[in-house]
Amino acid sequence: MGIKASSNIEAVCKLHENNKNRPLKIGYQGELYSNSHAAASKFTARIQNKMSEFNNCTPHCHSSNIELVPLVTSKNVMKAVASGDIDLGVCAVVNSKGGIVQETVNALQGHNVNALSTMTVPLRHHLFAKTLDRSKIHLIASHPQALKQCQRSLRSLFDKSIPVRPVKDTAIAARYLKEGTLDDDTAVLCTEEAGKYYGLKLLAKNISDATNNQTTFMLFSNHNKQSFDV
């Protein structure tokens, strides 16, 4: 992709120290309990550690000074970073099984943002539904990357070419099933946290085709901007 991270989290932390009257806003793909939410939480912990070094206190003293903002798509994240609506943005950039995350590549085009840091996070895709009877499942819904990363496992589980429906985010798929936007004969690929949060039943645990499935996420800001034409 031609993106290099500057690992300059310290500069962002120092800038925020000069503006303590508002929280540091970190936007991310998806919504609560998505994989990007998990990555954003890990970046938050890293930033809190840096902030604590500047102020000679524990990371907990900055826990209330960071706000995580769900923005669903990479496009929304990049737009908010470039405009300054959020201070930092977290997007998936490459997966060990699915390859380059094209959604993020497309979202980067023409935006003046700076890649600060990367983090590789192990992914665990679980299959949740409203029933434990697999014979009643006639559709699988999730983010396109999750569907791509579980193709072989899904074929094995259902002994047929079951239709799939792409959704903007794994956690949104779980919410849609809970709310009835998706029919009851649908199963969704999502994190264990999302499935439990929406009261769904676990059909199959950790069904990624690759045992070491992992995604690299990148932290972006508009500090020291650079334009990406990818």
N, CA, C and O of each residue as an XYZ file, in Angstrom:
920
protein
N       0.815     -1.207      0.000
C       0.000      0.000      0.000
C       0.852      1.262      0.000
O       0.357      2.345     -0.313
N       2.101      1.133      0.341
C       2.964      2.301      0.361
C       2.738      3.211      1.551
O       3.038      4.403      1.484
N       2.208      2.662      2.652
C       1.953      3.461      3.847
C       2.980      3.104      4.902
O       3.186      1.924      5.187
N       3.611      4.074      5.474
C       4.559      3.848      6.553
C       4.116      4.618      7.789
O       3.724      5.782      7.708
N       4.187      3.944      8.938
C       3.791      4.589     10.184
C       4.976      5.318     10.789
O       6.098      4.810     10.791
N       4.718      6.513     11.302
C       5.803      7.312     11.863
C       6.081      6.994     13.321
O       7.080      7.449     13.877
N       5.180      6.194     13.963
C       5.316      5.849     15.378
C       5.462      7.095     16.243
O       6.215      7.100     17.217
N       4.743      8.141     15.885
C       4.868      9.424     16.566
C       3.687      9.685     17.491
O       3.159     10.796     17.532
N       3.273      8.660     18.233
C       2.179      8.817     19.182
C       2.531      9.875     20.221
O       1.657     10.598     20.698
N       3.823      9.965     20.571
C       4.243     10.936     21.586
C       3.859     12.363     21.195
O       3.430     13.143     22.045
N       4.011     12.709     19.912
C       3.689     14.068     19.464
C       2.210     14.365     19.645
O       1.843     15.459     20.074
N       1.353     13.393     19.321
C      -0.084     13.587     19.482
C      -0.440     13.732     20.953
O      -1.259     14.577     21.314
N       0.166     12.918     21.798
C      -0.101     13.006     23.236
C       0.301     14.375     23.784
O      -0.420     14.967     24.587
N       1.451     14.869     23.345
C       1.914     16.173     23.819
C       0.985     17.286     23.356
O       0.713     18.223     24.106
N       0.495     17.184     22.114
C      -0.448     18.179     21.625
C      -1.720     18.169     22.454
O      -2.273     19.223     22.768
N      -2.180     16.983     22.806
C      -3.411     16.893     23.581
C      -3.220     17.419     24.999
O      -4.160     17.931     25.607
N      -2.023     17.293     25.517
C      -1.759     17.801     26.866
C      -1.978     19.310     26.928
O      -2.242     19.859     27.998
N      -1.869     19.980     25.780
C      -2.083     21.426     25.744
C      -3.555     21.793     25.577
O      -3.907     22.973     25.555
N      -4.413     20.779     25.459
C      -5.841     21.025     25.276
C      -6.638     20.033     26.128
O      -7.387     19.213     25.598
N      -6.473     20.113     27.428
C      -7.055     19.145     28.342
C      -8.532     19.388     28.625
O      -9.160     18.608     29.341
N      -9.092     20.459     28.072
C     -10.488     20.767     28.367
C     -11.463     19.909     27.563
O     -12.675     20.047     27.728
N     -10.969     19.038     26.708
C     -11.843     18.131     25.976
C     -11.160     16.773     25.835
O      -9.933     16.684     25.884
N     -11.957     15.710     25.658
C     -11.348     14.385     25.519
C     -10.662     14.214     24.162
O     -11.023     14.871     23.185
N      -9.691     13.345     24.116
C      -9.056     12.946     22.864
C     -10.017     11.985     22.166
O     -10.349     10.936     22.718
N     -10.463     12.330     20.970
C     -11.443     11.520     20.259
C     -10.757     10.574     19.274
O      -9.992     11.004     18.410
N     -11.044      9.289     19.420
C     -10.485      8.258     18.543
C     -11.640      7.578     17.820
O     -12.448      6.888     18.441
N     -11.715      7.774     16.504
C     -12.758      7.143     15.705
C     -12.285      5.811     15.150
O     -11.089      5.607     14.940
N     -13.226      4.903     14.912
C     -12.843      3.585     14.404
C     -13.929      3.033     13.483
O     -15.091      3.431     13.563
N     -13.531      2.116     12.613
C     -14.469      1.386     11.767
C     -15.444      0.595     12.637
O     -15.123      0.201     13.758
N     -16.641      0.374     12.094
C     -17.561     -0.486     12.818
C     -18.197      0.206     14.011
O     -18.294      1.432     14.069
N     -18.627     -0.614     14.958
C     -19.232     -0.092     16.169
C     -18.828     -0.951     17.355
O     -17.918     -1.774     17.249
N     -19.494     -0.764     18.473
C     -19.120     -1.446     19.713
C     -18.971     -2.953     19.511
O     -19.846     -3.609     18.946
N     -17.841     -3.490     19.987
C     -17.496     -4.907     19.953
C     -17.152     -5.426     18.561
O     -17.183     -6.632     18.319
N     -16.825     -4.519     17.652
C     -16.248     -4.939     16.374
C     -14.757     -5.211     16.584
O     -14.206     -4.897     17.639
N     -14.113     -5.795     15.577
C     -12.663     -6.011     15.669
C     -11.914     -4.682     15.718
O     -10.906     -4.558     16.414
N     -12.405     -3.694     14.983
C     -11.756     -2.383     15.007
C     -11.927     -1.704     16.365
O     -11.051     -0.962     16.810
N     -13.054     -1.961     17.017
C     -13.244     -1.441     18.379
C     -12.204     -2.035     19.319
O     -11.654     -1.335     20.169
N     -11.937     -3.330     19.163
C     -10.910     -3.982     19.987
C      -9.540     -3.361     19.723
O      -8.775     -3.118     20.656
N      -9.232     -3.103     18.449
C      -7.953     -2.479     18.112
C      -7.871     -1.062     18.663
O      -6.831     -0.658     19.184
N      -8.966     -0.301     18.552
C      -8.989      1.065     19.075
C      -8.785      1.065     20.585
O      -8.138      1.963     21.125
N      -9.330      0.068     21.265
C      -9.152     -0.039     22.719
C      -7.693     -0.305     23.072
O      -7.180      0.207     24.067
N      -7.027     -1.119     22.236
C      -5.615     -1.397     22.472
C      -4.758     -0.164     22.204
O      -3.818      0.109     22.950
N      -5.074      0.585     21.145
C      -4.374      1.837     20.897
C      -4.595      2.822     22.042
O      -3.687      3.562     22.421
N      -5.805      2.825     22.586
C      -6.121      3.708     23.718
C      -5.218      3.411     24.902
O      -4.698      4.324     25.544
N      -5.034      2.130     25.188
C      -4.162      1.751     26.297
C      -2.730      2.218     26.051
O      -2.052      2.668     26.975
N      -2.271      2.110     24.803
C      -0.919      2.566     24.461
C      -0.783      4.076     24.665
O       0.217      4.558     25.195
N      -1.812      4.809     24.232
C      -1.793      6.271     24.369
C      -1.851      6.682     25.837
O      -1.158      7.610     26.253
N      -2.671      5.996     26.612
C      -2.764      6.296     28.044
C      -1.422      6.083     28.739
O      -1.049      6.844     29.632
N      -0.704      5.051     28.324
C       0.624      4.817     28.890
C       1.571      5.969     28.578
O       2.340      6.405     29.434
N       1.504      6.465     27.321
C       2.354      7.591     26.939
C       1.986      8.844     27.726
O       2.860      9.572     28.198
N       0.680      9.089     27.861
C       0.233     10.258     28.611
C       0.682     10.197     30.065
O       1.050     11.211     30.657
N       0.647      8.998     30.628
C       1.055      8.854     32.027
C       2.545      9.141     32.200
O       2.964      9.633     33.248
N       3.352      8.834     31.171
C       4.781      9.137     31.238
C       5.010     10.643     31.310
O       5.898     11.106     32.026
N       4.200     11.415     30.559
C       4.356     12.861     30.543
C       3.951     13.492     31.868
O       4.483     14.532     32.256
N       2.997     12.853     32.569
C       2.434     13.456     33.769
C       2.823     12.731     35.047
O       2.369     13.089     36.134
N       3.670     11.705     34.914
C       4.140     10.965     36.076
C       2.970     10.453     36.916
O       2.925     10.651     38.130
N       2.013      9.781     36.236
C       0.877      9.197     36.935
C       0.564      7.857     36.294
O       1.218      7.458     35.330
N      -0.438      7.158     36.825
C      -0.803      5.859     36.273
C      -1.644      6.054     35.014
O      -2.266      7.104     34.856
N      -1.678      5.059     34.106
C      -2.516      5.179     32.909
C      -3.987      5.436     33.227
O      -4.700      6.054     32.437
N      -4.437      4.956     34.394
C      -5.852      5.114     34.764
C      -6.244      6.578     34.899
O      -7.416      6.911     34.720
N      -5.310      7.452     35.205
C      -5.656      8.861     35.400
C      -6.088      9.524     34.103
O      -6.630     10.629     34.127
N      -5.853      8.859     32.951
C      -6.266      9.418     31.664
C      -7.418      8.631     31.038
O      -7.808      8.910     29.904
N      -7.971      7.644     31.768
C      -8.982      6.771     31.180
C     -10.246      7.519     30.792
O     -10.917      7.134     29.835
N     -10.586      8.583     31.516
C     -11.809      9.323     31.212
C     -11.566     10.447     30.214
O     -12.495     11.169     29.853
N     -10.320     10.599     29.767
C      -9.979     11.705     28.880
C      -9.821     11.260     27.432
O      -9.286     11.997     26.604
N     -10.291     10.048     27.129
C     -10.256      9.521     25.770
C     -11.643      9.000     25.425
O     -12.236      8.241     26.191
N     -12.154      9.406     24.279
C     -13.492      9.015     23.838
C     -13.379      8.206     22.547
O     -12.804      8.675     21.565
N     -13.926      6.996     22.549
C     -13.962      6.166     21.348
C     -15.247      6.450     20.580
O     -16.339      6.438     21.148
N     -15.101      6.709     19.268
C     -16.235      7.133     18.446
C     -16.455      6.124     17.318
O     -15.612      6.023     16.427
N     -17.566      5.371     17.328
C     -17.840      4.421     16.234
C     -18.263      5.155     14.971
O     -19.202      5.950     14.999
N     -17.568      4.891     13.847
C     -17.840      5.601     12.597
C     -18.183      4.657     11.436
O     -18.374      5.106     10.306
N     -18.259      3.366     11.715
C     -18.759      2.325     10.803
C     -17.818      2.031      9.630
O     -17.391      0.888      9.469
N     -17.484      3.032      8.808
C     -16.696      2.769      7.601
C     -15.350      3.484      7.639
O     -15.176      4.475      8.348
N     -14.404      2.964      6.866
C     -13.096      3.613      6.721
C     -13.255      5.007      6.129
O     -12.545      5.935      6.518
N     -14.176      5.155      5.197
C     -14.419      6.451      4.568
C     -14.814      7.488      5.602
O     -14.319      8.616      5.578
N     -15.706      7.110      6.514
C     -16.122      8.038      7.564
C     -14.962      8.385      8.489
O     -14.821      9.528      8.924
N     -14.132      7.387      8.783
C     -12.985      7.616      9.664
C     -12.012      8.605      9.033
O     -11.597      9.563      9.685
N     -11.645      8.385      7.776
C     -10.678      9.262      7.117
C     -11.213     10.677      6.956
O     -10.474     11.648      7.118
N     -12.479     10.791      6.641
C     -13.095     12.106      6.502
C     -13.076     12.862      7.822
O     -12.804     14.062      7.849
N     -13.364     12.167      8.915
C     -13.390     12.807     10.233
C     -11.991     13.183     10.703
O     -11.803     14.224     11.333
N     -10.998     12.330     10.395
C      -9.610     12.657     10.754
C      -9.142     13.883      9.982
O      -8.597     14.821     10.563
N      -9.359     13.870      8.662
C      -8.889     14.967      7.813
C      -9.533     16.298      8.188
O      -8.888     17.343      8.101
N     -10.802     16.270      8.606
C     -11.517     17.503      8.952
C     -11.239     17.979     10.366
O     -11.540     19.120     10.716
N     -10.658     17.093     11.185
C     -10.409     17.450     12.574
C     -11.575     17.164     13.503
O     -11.528     17.530     14.678
N     -12.635     16.509     12.998
C     -13.767     16.150     13.851
C     -13.354     15.143     14.916
O     -13.921     15.117     16.008
N     -12.370     14.319     14.594
C     -11.762     13.430     15.580
C     -10.257     13.667     15.561
O      -9.721     14.190     14.584
N      -9.580     13.287     16.627
C      -8.137     13.493     16.707
C      -7.361     12.363     16.041
O      -6.328     12.591     15.412
N      -7.866     11.150     16.187
C      -7.187      9.964     15.670
C      -8.217      9.024     15.069
O      -9.381      9.018     15.468
N      -7.769      8.224     14.096
C      -8.647      7.244     13.488
C      -7.979      5.888     13.403
O      -6.771      5.800     13.180
N      -8.758      4.829     13.580
C      -8.245      3.459     13.529
C      -8.941      2.703     12.403
O     -10.168      2.618     12.362
N      -8.134      2.152     11.483
C      -8.671      1.372     10.363
C      -7.827      0.126     10.140
O      -6.615      0.134     10.354
N      -8.483     -0.942      9.710
C      -7.772     -2.149      9.305
C      -7.104     -1.910      7.954
O      -7.701     -1.304      7.065
N      -5.862     -2.385      7.797
C      -5.154     -2.165      6.538
C      -4.783     -3.463      5.817
O      -4.755     -3.489      4.586
N      -4.500     -4.531      6.548
C      -4.147     -5.782      5.874
C      -4.431     -6.958      6.805
O      -4.222     -6.877      8.015
N      -4.916     -8.061      6.210
C      -5.197     -9.280      6.958
C      -4.321    -10.411      6.442
O      -4.031    -10.488      5.248
N      -3.903    -11.290      7.349
C      -3.000    -12.378      6.981
C      -3.653    -13.373      6.033
O      -2.948    -14.073      5.306
N      -4.964    -13.456      6.020
C      -5.689    -14.365      5.130
C      -6.314    -13.608      3.950
O      -6.166    -14.012      2.797
N      -7.010    -12.513      4.250
C      -7.773    -11.793      3.225
C      -6.978    -10.781      2.434
O      -7.448    -10.279      1.413
N      -5.760    -10.471      2.900
C      -4.917     -9.517      2.186
C      -5.272     -8.067      2.498
O      -5.821     -7.759      3.556
N      -4.946     -7.181      1.548
C      -5.177     -5.749      1.708
C      -6.670     -5.474      1.933
O      -7.523     -6.048      1.256
N      -6.971     -4.602      2.878
C      -8.359     -4.202      3.124
C      -8.684     -3.067      2.154
O      -8.345     -1.909      2.397
N      -9.341     -3.417      1.059
C      -9.567     -2.462     -0.021
C     -10.408     -1.271      0.423
O     -10.237     -0.164     -0.087
N     -11.309     -1.494      1.365
C     -12.135     -0.394      1.879
C     -11.274      0.740      2.410
O     -11.562      1.911      2.165
N     -10.221      0.396      3.134
C      -9.334      1.418      3.700
C      -8.472      2.049      2.611
O      -8.239      3.257      2.621
N      -7.998      1.229      1.674
C      -7.207      1.752      0.554
C      -8.004      2.823     -0.185
O      -7.489      3.905     -0.469
N      -9.245      2.520     -0.488
C     -10.093      3.477     -1.206
C     -10.346      4.732     -0.375
O     -10.368      5.843     -0.904
N     -10.537      4.544      0.927
C     -10.846      5.676      1.808
C      -9.668      6.640      1.948
O      -9.865      7.830      2.192
N      -8.458      6.133      1.795
C      -7.263      6.958      1.957
C      -7.049      7.937      0.815
O      -6.400      8.968      0.989
N      -7.587      7.620     -0.339
C      -7.266      8.390     -1.537
C      -7.670      9.857     -1.392
O      -8.829     10.193     -1.149
N      -6.655     10.714     -1.552
C      -6.897     12.148     -1.553
C      -7.002     12.793     -0.191
O      -7.103     14.017     -0.108
N      -6.981     12.012      0.891
C      -7.099     12.593      2.228
C      -5.719     12.934      2.796
O      -4.769     12.164      2.652
N      -5.626     14.077      3.433
C      -4.380     14.493      4.070
C      -4.344     13.995      5.512
O      -4.863     14.640      6.424
N      -3.732     12.856      5.693
C      -3.628     12.253      7.013
C      -2.221     11.696      7.209
O      -1.467     11.517      6.253
N      -1.891     11.430      8.456
C      -0.582     10.903      8.800
C      -0.748      9.559      9.503
O      -1.531      9.439     10.446
N      -0.015      8.553      9.046
C      -0.038      7.244      9.688
C       0.926      7.251     10.866
O       2.135      7.397     10.686
N       0.389      7.093     12.067
C       1.201      7.221     13.276
C       1.795      5.910     13.754
O       2.968      5.854     14.124
N       0.995      4.860     13.749
C       1.441      3.625     14.379
C       0.619      2.450     13.866
O      -0.497      2.633     13.379
N       1.162      1.264     13.973
C       0.433      0.056     13.580
C       0.330     -0.898     14.768
O       1.106     -0.833     15.721
N      -0.656     -1.781     14.672
C      -0.841     -2.810     15.692
C      -1.464     -4.031     15.030
O      -2.459     -3.912     14.315
N      -0.891     -5.192     15.262
C      -1.428     -6.436     14.709
C      -2.229     -7.154     15.788
O      -1.735     -7.412     16.886
N      -3.484     -7.472     15.450
C      -4.414     -8.038     16.422
C      -4.902     -9.403     15.935
O      -5.371     -9.509     14.802
N      -4.805    -10.453     16.763
C      -5.386    -11.751     16.385
C      -6.902    -11.639     16.264
O      -7.548    -10.992     17.088
N      -7.474    -12.276     15.224
C      -8.914    -12.230     15.016
C      -9.534    -13.582     15.338
O      -8.968    -14.628     15.023
N     -10.699    -13.547     15.968
C     -11.458    -14.750     16.274
C     -12.882    -14.544     15.759
O     -13.662    -13.807     16.362
N     -13.216    -15.187     14.656
C     -14.557    -15.069     14.097
C     -15.423    -16.215     14.627
O     -15.055    -17.385     14.519
N     -16.571    -15.863     15.198
C     -17.494    -16.860     15.739
C     -18.824    -16.758     15.010
O     -19.220    -15.681     14.562
N     -19.508    -17.888     14.897
C     -20.792    -17.926     14.206
C     -21.922    -17.921     15.232
O     -22.037    -18.826     16.058
N     -22.754    -16.879     15.159
C     -23.880    -16.736     16.084
C     -25.193    -16.720     15.316
O     -25.246    -16.302     14.159
N     -26.259    -17.183     15.979
C     -27.589    -17.197     15.367
C     -28.641    -17.130     16.471
O     -28.317    -17.055     17.656
N     -29.895    -17.160     16.058
C     -30.987    -17.209     17.029
C     -31.384    -18.642     17.366
O     -32.189    -18.874     18.268
N     -30.817    -19.602     16.637
C     -31.096    -21.013     16.846
C     -29.796    -21.798     16.895
O     -28.783    -21.374     16.340
N     -29.830    -22.941     17.562
C     -28.667    -23.826     17.581
C     -28.791    -24.943     16.549
O     -27.935    -25.824     16.469
N     -29.862    -24.898     15.760
C     -30.098    -25.902     14.717
C     -29.535    -25.377     13.397
O     -30.130    -24.496     12.776
N     -28.393    -25.914     12.967
C     -27.743    -25.420     11.750
C     -28.596    -25.664     10.503
O     -28.457    -24.943      9.515
N     -29.464    -26.657     10.534
C     -30.294    -26.946      9.365
C     -31.291    -25.824      9.081
O     -31.854    -25.757      7.988
N     -31.508    -24.955     10.042
C     -32.447    -23.841      9.871
C     -31.760    -22.563      9.388
O     -32.409    -21.532      9.205
N     -30.446    -22.638      9.183
C     -29.689    -21.472      8.726
C     -29.580    -21.499      7.202
O     -29.121    -22.482      6.621
N     -30.011    -20.403      6.556
C     -29.994    -20.339      5.095
C     -29.238    -19.129      4.554
O     -29.233    -18.883      3.348
N     -28.603    -18.379      5.443
C     -27.840    -17.201      5.013
C     -26.794    -16.878      6.073
O     -27.049    -17.003      7.270
N     -25.609    -16.458      5.617
C     -24.550    -15.990      6.521
C     -24.294    -14.522      6.214
O     -24.112    -14.154      5.053
N     -24.277    -13.680      7.240
C     -24.049    -12.241      7.053
C     -22.871    -11.783      7.899
O     -22.693    -12.222      9.035
N     -22.073    -10.895      7.324
C     -20.965    -10.301      8.074
C     -20.239     -9.302      7.174
O     -20.635     -9.062      6.034
N     -19.170     -8.730      7.717
C     -18.304     -7.868      6.925
C     -17.641     -8.711      5.827
O     -17.321     -9.875      6.066
N     -17.427     -8.149      4.630
C     -16.821     -8.916      3.542
C     -15.500     -9.578      3.908
O     -15.230    -10.693      3.462
N     -14.671     -8.913      4.712
C     -13.402     -9.511      5.107
C     -13.615    -10.754      5.963
O     -12.922    -11.755      5.779
N     -14.557    -10.705      6.886
C     -14.844    -11.863      7.734
C     -15.369    -13.027      6.895
O     -14.980    -14.175      7.108
N     -16.247    -12.731      5.948
C     -16.766    -13.778      5.068
C     -15.637    -14.414      4.253
O     -15.604    -15.629      4.057
N     -14.723    -13.580      3.788
C     -13.591    -14.059      2.997
C     -12.662    -14.937      3.829
O     -12.100    -15.914      3.333
N     -12.511    -14.577      5.090
C     -11.578    -15.287      5.967
C     -12.141    -16.594      6.515
O     -11.413    -17.354      7.154
N     -13.428    -16.874      6.279
C     -14.072    -18.081      6.821
C     -14.735    -18.939      5.747
O     -15.561    -19.794      6.069
N     -14.392    -18.729      4.490
C     -15.061    -19.422      3.378
C     -15.006    -20.939      3.526
O     -16.034    -21.611      3.439
N     -13.824    -21.471      3.745
C     -13.661    -22.927      3.806
C     -14.392    -23.520      5.018
O     -15.011    -24.579      4.914
N     -14.319    -22.854      6.131
C     -14.991    -23.340      7.339
C     -16.504    -23.344      7.177
O     -17.179    -24.264      7.642
N     -17.037    -22.325      6.523
C     -18.489    -22.264      6.308
C     -18.954    -23.385      5.392
O     -20.007    -23.978      5.624
N     -18.183    -23.679      4.356
C     -18.539    -24.789      3.462
C     -18.539    -26.112      4.217
O     -19.393    -26.969      3.986
N     -17.592    -26.269      5.107
C     -17.499    -27.496      5.891
C     -18.655    -27.618      6.881
O     -19.191    -28.708      7.080
N     -19.036    -26.515      7.493
C     -20.099    -26.530      8.494
C     -21.467    -26.840      7.893
O     -22.283    -27.523      8.511
N     -21.715    -26.333      6.681
C     -23.055    -26.436      6.116
C     -23.159    -27.406      4.939
O     -24.243    -27.604      4.390
N     -22.041    -28.007      4.554
C     -22.039    -29.010      3.489
C     -22.740    -28.538      2.219
O     -23.320    -29.338      1.485
N     -22.681    -27.251      1.971
C     -23.300    -26.703      0.766
C     -22.773    -25.289      0.571
O     -22.127    -24.718      1.450
N     -23.061    -24.750     -0.581
C     -22.661    -23.372     -0.867
C     -23.758    -22.445     -0.337
O     -24.676    -22.073     -1.068
N     -23.653    -22.084      0.916
C     -24.676    -21.267      1.548
C     -24.520    -19.806      1.125
O     -23.395    -19.307      1.084
N     -25.603    -19.112      0.814
C     -25.507    -17.711      0.401
C     -24.946    -16.833      1.518
O     -25.126    -17.115      2.702
N     -24.276    -15.784      1.120
C     -23.726    -14.841      2.091
C     -24.222    -13.434      1.770
O     -24.548    -13.120      0.625
N     -24.270    -12.605      2.793
C     -24.695    -11.214      2.618
C     -23.673    -10.305      3.280
O     -23.498    -10.371      4.497
N     -22.995     -9.458      2.517
C     -22.034     -8.521      3.125
C     -22.757     -7.425      3.911
O     -23.774     -6.888      3.470
N     -22.210     -7.110      5.077
C     -22.714     -6.050      5.947
C     -21.522     -5.157      6.274
O     -20.380     -5.613      6.216
N     -21.763     -3.911      6.611
C     -20.687     -2.942      6.820
C     -19.737     -3.322      7.944
O     -18.585     -2.890      7.947
N     -20.201     -4.129      8.904
C     -19.361     -4.437     10.062
C     -19.851     -5.720     10.723
O     -21.039     -6.039     10.661
N     -18.940     -6.454     11.352
C     -19.313     -7.696     12.017
C     -20.284     -7.449     13.173
O     -21.257     -8.185     13.336
N     -20.022     -6.424     13.966
C     -20.901     -6.121     15.104
C     -22.263     -5.621     14.630
O     -23.279     -5.894     15.269
N     -22.291     -4.895     13.522
C     -23.558     -4.435     12.963
C     -24.383     -5.634     12.499
O     -25.605     -5.632     12.647
N     -23.740     -6.648     11.945
C     -24.451     -7.865     11.538
C     -25.148     -8.495     12.741
O     -26.304     -8.909     12.646
N     -24.448     -8.568     13.868
C     -25.047     -9.122     15.091
C     -26.238     -8.284     15.545
O     -27.272     -8.824     15.938
N     -26.088     -6.983     15.489
C     -27.183     -6.084     15.895
C     -28.375     -6.232     14.950
O     -29.521     -6.277     15.396
N     -28.107     -6.306     13.652
C     -29.185     -6.467     12.677
C     -29.989     -7.744     12.936
O     -31.215     -7.748     12.819
N     -29.288     -8.829     13.291
C     -29.989    -10.086     13.559
C     -30.837     -9.956     14.815
O     -31.976    -10.422     14.847
N     -30.300     -9.339     15.827
C     -31.042     -9.127     17.072
C     -32.287     -8.279     16.826
O     -33.358     -8.579     17.353
N     -32.150     -7.224     16.029
C     -33.243     -6.277     15.828
C     -34.265     -6.733     14.783
O     -35.347     -6.154     14.687
N     -33.934     -7.759     14.004
C     -34.861     -8.248     12.993
C     -34.622     -7.698     11.604
O     -35.375     -8.005     10.680
N     -33.581     -6.886     11.437
C     -33.230     -6.413     10.090
C     -32.795     -7.587      9.223
O     -33.050     -7.607      8.019
N     -32.141     -8.561      9.839
C     -31.823     -9.831      9.182
C     -32.841    -10.878      9.631
O     -33.261    -10.889     10.789
N     -33.232    -11.754      8.713
C     -34.220    -12.791      9.034
C     -33.676    -13.784     10.056
O     -32.465    -13.917     10.233
N     -34.592    -14.475     10.722
C     -34.206    -15.404     11.779
C     -33.438    -16.617     11.274
O     -32.810    -17.321     12.065
N     -33.478    -16.876      9.954
C     -32.728    -18.013      9.407
C     -31.304    -17.608      9.014
O     -30.637    -18.318      8.262
N     -30.843    -16.456      9.531
C     -29.493    -15.941      9.249
C     -28.560    -16.234     10.415
O     -28.960    -16.169     11.577
N     -27.323    -16.555     10.095
C     -26.259    -16.622     11.095
C     -25.246    -15.530     10.763
O     -25.088    -15.155      9.602
N     -24.568    -15.026     11.779
C     -23.627    -13.925     11.565
C     -22.246    -14.291     12.097
O     -22.108    -14.991     13.100
N     -21.235    -13.798     11.398
C     -19.855    -13.900     11.866
C     -19.527    -12.622     12.619
O     -19.657    -11.526     12.074
N     -19.104    -12.757     13.864
C     -18.789    -11.577     14.665
C     -17.871    -11.981     15.809
O     -17.522    -13.154     15.942
N     -17.482    -11.023     16.631
C     -16.686    -11.329     17.813
C     -17.573    -12.000     18.863
O     -18.797    -11.880     18.833
N     -16.938    -12.694     19.771
C     -17.692    -13.328     20.858
C     -18.411    -12.280     21.701
O     -19.530    -12.502     22.163
N     -17.753    -11.130     21.896
C     -18.348    -10.057     22.691
C     -19.630     -9.530     22.043
O     -20.623     -9.290     22.731
N     -19.608     -9.351     20.712
C     -20.787     -8.841     20.001
C     -21.935     -9.844     20.070
O     -23.078     -9.464     20.325
N     -21.635    -11.119     19.845
C     -22.678    -12.140     19.881
C     -23.359    -12.222     21.231
O     -24.584    -12.315     21.312
N     -22.562    -12.186     22.299
C     -23.124    -12.256     23.647
C     -23.881    -10.974     23.993
O     -24.932    -11.022     24.632
N     -23.346     -9.839     23.573
C     -23.974     -8.557     23.884
C     -25.392     -8.483     23.304
O     -26.292     -7.919     23.926
N     -25.582     -9.053     22.118
C     -26.889     -9.010     21.476
C     -27.732    -10.256     21.759
O     -28.767    -10.461     21.126
N     -27.294    -11.081     22.701
C     -28.109    -12.204     23.165
C     -28.282    -13.321     22.149
O     -29.297    -14.017     22.162
N     -27.299    -13.502     21.265
C     -27.382    -14.551     20.251
C     -26.775    -15.863     20.765
O     -26.098    -15.887     21.793
N     -27.026    -16.938     20.038
C     -26.551    -18.258     20.437
C     -25.325    -18.647     19.606
O     -25.289    -18.422     18.396
N     -24.335    -19.224     20.259
C     -23.079    -19.594     19.607
C     -23.236    -20.903     18.853
O     -23.428    -21.960     19.454
N     -23.152    -20.823     17.518
C     -23.235    -22.016     16.671
C     -21.880    -22.677     16.482
O     -21.777    -23.904     16.501
N     -20.848    -21.879     16.302
C     -19.508    -22.409     16.066
C     -18.485    -21.375     16.525
O     -18.644    -20.178     16.284
N     -17.446    -21.845     17.180
C     -16.461    -20.959     17.785
C     -15.174    -20.927     16.974
O     -14.662    -21.970     16.567
N     -14.660    -19.737     16.743
C     -13.352    -19.526     16.117
C     -13.216    -20.312     14.814
O     -12.464    -21.284     14.743
N     -13.946    -19.884     13.787
C     -13.987    -20.651     12.537
C     -13.183    -20.001     11.406
O     -13.436    -20.289     10.236
N     -12.250    -19.158     11.722
C     -11.370    -18.620     10.685
C     -10.654    -19.760      9.981
O     -10.242    -20.726     10.623
N     -10.504    -19.657      8.669
C      -9.810    -20.697      7.917
C      -8.358    -20.843      8.363
O      -7.823    -21.951      8.415
N      -7.732    -19.725      8.681
C      -6.332    -19.736      9.119
C      -6.278    -19.740     10.649
O      -6.952    -18.944     11.302
N      -5.484    -20.629     11.204
C      -5.397    -20.712     12.667
C      -4.726    -19.481     13.265
O      -4.975    -19.127     14.418
N      -3.878    -18.834     12.478
C      -3.172    -17.635     12.962
C      -3.737    -16.372     12.301
O      -2.990    -15.450     11.974
N      -5.041    -16.336     12.110
C      -5.681    -15.193     11.453
C      -5.450    -13.914     12.256
O      -5.764    -13.848     13.445
N      -4.903    -12.909     11.594
C      -4.640    -11.644     12.281
C      -4.711    -10.477     11.295
O      -4.469    -10.629     10.098
N      -5.050     -9.318     11.837
C      -5.180     -8.113     11.025
C      -4.308     -7.007     11.604
O      -4.226     -6.827     12.818
N      -3.664     -6.278     10.711
C      -2.897     -5.105     11.111
C      -3.783     -3.870     10.979
O      -4.356     -3.605      9.922
N      -3.880     -3.126     12.070
C      -4.637     -1.883     12.108
C      -3.663     -0.711     12.163
O      -2.555     -0.831     12.685
N      -4.089      0.412     11.623
C      -3.238      1.596     11.606
C      -3.942      2.755     12.289
O      -5.156      2.924     12.177
N      -3.155      3.546     12.995
C      -3.648      4.731     13.693
C      -3.276      5.963     12.872
O      -2.105      6.180     12.561
N      -4.281      6.766     12.524
C      -4.093      7.938     11.673
C      -4.418      9.224     12.432
O      -5.241      9.227     13.347
N      -3.752     10.324     12.034
C      -4.109     11.647     12.544
C      -3.926     12.663     11.417
O      -3.433     12.319     10.343
N      -4.321     13.908     11.659
C      -4.051     14.960     10.663
C      -2.893     15.838     11.120
O      -2.690     16.931     10.591
N      -2.127     15.355     12.113
C      -0.914     16.044     12.553
C       0.221     15.701     11.608
O       0.438     14.528     11.301
N       0.958     16.722     11.134
C       1.998     16.498     10.125
C       1.411     15.764      8.914
O       1.857     14.677      8.547
N       0.405     16.386      8.310
C      -0.366     15.752      7.251
C       0.490     15.316      6.071
O       1.487     15.948      5.722
N       0.057     14.205      5.469
C       0.630     13.797      4.190
C      -0.516     13.222      3.367
O      -1.393     12.549      3.910
N      -0.517     13.480      2.076
C      -1.600     13.022      1.220
C      -1.293     11.640      0.693
O      -0.188     11.379      0.218
N      -2.286     10.739      0.776
C      -2.115      9.399      0.283
C      -2.809      9.244     -1.061
O      -4.012      9.474     -1.176
N      -2.057      8.860     -2.063
C      -2.628      8.485     -3.360
C      -2.260      7.032     -3.577
O      -1.186      6.730     -4.098
N      -3.152      6.122     -3.175
C      -2.817      4.704     -3.164
C      -3.586      3.957     -4.240
O      -3.430      2.744     -4.381
